[in-house]
Amino acid sequence: MTAYFLSELGIIVHVDHPNIARLIGYGVEGGMFLVLQLSPHGSLSSILYGIYTNHFESFWNAMQILG
């Protein structure tokens, strides 16, 4: 499993896109962990469902933010 994780890590480290969180670091001792850059707009889940009660409205608001 660690070899697969490190293989995927090698791919993730080279991804550079404005809509994808940047990888800052990783850990393999005591488990496999990724350290990702925080988003100024919060998580995708909170954008889509967290603070809105109307899912249709939240979807369109998220599309404007992620634009």
C-alpha positions, 0 to 999 in steps of 0.5 A: 500500500505504501508503494501505491501511495508514493506512486500516486504522490509522484503524480499529485506533486506535478499537478498544477491547476488553480482549482486543485489544492497544492500539495504542501507535504506528506507523511508515511509514519503511523499512516499515510497523510497528505498536507494540502494548501487551505482554500480561501473559500473553504472546502468544496463540501462547505461551499456546496452544502455547508452554509446554504439550505437551498442546494440549487442555490448553493450549486450556482453560488459554488459555480460562481466561486469556482468559476 
